């Protein structure tokens, strides 16, 4: 059964290990997460990786990495391995540390992110633990910026011209840019071909430093780096296409490549080979001079064609024999189970769309990008179900209001999403509260309530983590408030555990001039719940309250929807008043238990406190909405800049809103907010 966990095995030089004694000294597996009661699986993996365990006879100062994913038809189909090899001196100093498991988890991107390897101990117990890649987030680092520097453009064009010539082995010299070049090649190849029928042939495998006199080549696209070899020459027949790809990548990253894939008509082609052919045929002749290294050095015979059992070797520069698209079909999204032909609201663009029949796409977790899913026509029911289980659909984006975005294939089966908006002025800390909630969801803290959450659009979710959550939590950087009058999509999740699955979308709604903004009105027409974020530093005699509260309530009343929208009012920045009663009491209570009586007690205490602080105007949502609660919370905690961000009670308003809007269906949930 496929798992997101990875096995690990540690090899050291000697004559004995978990596979028994050796006649001559060599690398022996001394620790492994594989079951020690049987050596069969350990022996299988040892036989698979033995050709790549050693660096060579002489020592190398830096560690060397080897990565490959095993294609269909091999003994380890669908699996991948990453080997970190260390040998500072002669053979007796050699060691190797392996990670291996599902190729969908151990991608080239993850392998490159783990290049520093600072998380791994030098010694492991005989029965080593399995490795959870998610727990290694703090040790993973990307190379996107380094891969797109102008200085890398020439060597990247040369390398990509060799890649576009077709799968096989490509050799290049070891440089300080080796990892960045591999990152760039993997980025480009993944955007172009991930998930296609011939992806196994084109998925990047690599070796960052090889000192052996003879080396075995894994099948498919293999990039081997050696010291002392000359730079490869550019492949003339593919250089123009490589130059076009690299220009797009350096200037616009993977988003620019996705746009190129669409504008060049590549999405209609179901093999990487066919897409490469199209790029080569359409590439304009380039007037740019070839890199100096390519001009000086004739193209070496560095490419070893991938073996084929029955097909003839492809002509140079044209890759492997091209396979026609016959015998396949494009899968489509299942119809909604909530009603035949029902329209579903997209939580990202707010558009209404007919779900059934939308084409399916596959998602590559290593790169956060999508490729249209093609299912063989002869696939049986179980095979089709397996291939489409993790597929997504691309929203047709009615009105063309946003860039391309994707939803899980089963999303339309959940009915329309629960849409929540965060309302508050620019000083309320609303944006920080949204970021703190998403961070808590990312950490799995909803699990305490028996709730699980999966991102609806992984690309946007990762962007929100990168742009909002990580700056706040890792750098204690204050976030820029949402622009006046803007409705900003924050994130969306599929929620499970409170009844049937349902999607939840979070929007950051800012400013007091919402009555002049069409997007805000459109948003309020579909909103199910609102989080009103109150700034206690603005409480005082004579205050008219938060203008954004008043505007939203007026719009809801005018549209007749006020009685249909639930409200959670959050007294934010509570840490600034942590010695006030009852704030001090509630800041110490944050158990992950949905207790209707406790929620009512908290609401009553906060309501009384706000009246005491001359802040009656901020309690309007509590008085005017049919179901409403009041909460004490802090998005950042005290002295966040000096001591780091420490949110308090940020999930309680969200869980209460889930109860009031029907996502949670327990007896306690039905009594929340009444």
HELIX and SHEET records of a PDB file:
HELIX    1   1 UNK A   40  UNK A   49  1                                  10    
HELIX    2   2 UNK A   50  UNK A   52  5                                   3    
HELIX    3   3 UNK A   91  UNK A   93  5                                   3    
HELIX    4   4 UNK A  108  UNK A  113  1                                   6    
HELIX    5   5 UNK A  133  UNK A  139  5                                   7    
HELIX    6   6 UNK A  144  UNK A  147  1                                   4    
HELIX    7   7 UNK A  150  UNK A  152  5                                   3    
HELIX    8   8 UNK A  153  UNK A  164  1                                  12    
HELIX    9   9 UNK A  178  UNK A  193  1                                  16    
HELIX   10  10 UNK A  199  UNK A  202  1                                   4    
HELIX   11  11 UNK A  239  UNK A  263  1                                  25    
HELIX   12  12 UNK A  266  UNK A  268  5                                   3    
HELIX   13  13 UNK A  272  UNK A  282  1                                  11    
HELIX   14  14 UNK A  292  UNK A  296  1                                   5    
HELIX   15  15 UNK A  381  UNK A  388  1                                   8    
HELIX   16  16 UNK A  411  UNK A  414  5                                   4    
HELIX   17  17 UNK A  430  UNK A  442  1                                  13    
HELIX   18  18 UNK A  445  UNK A  449  5                                   5    
HELIX   19  19 UNK A  458  UNK A  464  1                                   7    
HELIX   20  20 UNK A  465  UNK A  469  3                                   5    
HELIX   21  21 UNK A  470  UNK A  475  1                                   6    
HELIX   22  22 UNK A  514  UNK A  516  5                                   3    
HELIX   23  23 UNK A  518  UNK A  526  1                                   9    
HELIX   24  24 UNK A  536  UNK A  538  5                                   3    
HELIX   25  25 UNK A  547  UNK A  559  1                                  13    
HELIX   26  26 UNK A  562  UNK A  564  5                                   3    
HELIX   27  27 UNK A  574  UNK A  577  5                                   4    
HELIX   28  28 UNK A  583  UNK A  587  1                                   5    
HELIX   29  29 UNK A  596  UNK A  612  1                                  17    
HELIX   30  30 UNK A  616  UNK A  619  5                                   4    
HELIX   31  31 UNK A  620  UNK A  624  1                                   5    
HELIX   32  32 UNK A  640  UNK A  643  1                                   4    
HELIX   33  33 UNK A  650  UNK A  660  1                                  11    
HELIX   34  34 UNK A  667  UNK A  670  1                                   4    
SHEET    1   A 9 UNK A  20  UNK A  32  0                                        
SHEET    2   A 9 UNK A   5  UNK A  17 -1                                        
SHEET    3   A 9 UNK A  95  UNK A 102 -1                                        
SHEET    4   A 9 UNK A  79  UNK A  87 -1                                        
SHEET    5   A 9 UNK A  60  UNK A  69 -1                                        
SHEET    6   A 9 UNK A 204  UNK A 207 -1                                        
SHEET    7   A 9 UNK A 221  UNK A 226  1                                        
SHEET    8   A 9 UNK A 168  UNK A 173  1                                        
SHEET    9   A 9 UNK A 304  UNK A 305 -1                                        
SHEET    1   B 3 UNK A  20  UNK A  32  0                                        
SHEET    2   B 3 UNK A   5  UNK A  17 -1                                        
SHEET    3   B 3 UNK A 131  UNK A 132 -1                                        
SHEET    1   C 2 UNK A 328  UNK A 330  0                                        
SHEET    2   C 2 UNK A 374  UNK A 376 -1                                        
SHEET    1   D 2 UNK A 343  UNK A 345  0                                        
SHEET    2   D 2 UNK A 352  UNK A 354 -1                                        
SHEET    1   E 4 UNK A 369  UNK A 372  0                                        
SHEET    2   E 4 UNK A 360  UNK A 364 -1                                        
SHEET    3   E 4 UNK A 392  UNK A 394 -1                                        
SHEET    4   E 4 UNK A 406  UNK A 408 -1                                        
SHEET    1   F 7 UNK A 452  UNK A 455  0                                        
SHEET    2   F 7 UNK A 487  UNK A 496 -1                                        
SHEET    3   F 7 UNK A 502  UNK A 510 -1                                        
SHEET    4   F 7 UNK A 418  UNK A 424  1                                        
SHEET    5   F 7 UNK A 529  UNK A 535  1                                        
SHEET    6   F 7 UNK A 566  UNK A 572  1                                        
SHEET    7   F 7 UNK A 628  UNK A 632  1                                        
END                                                                             
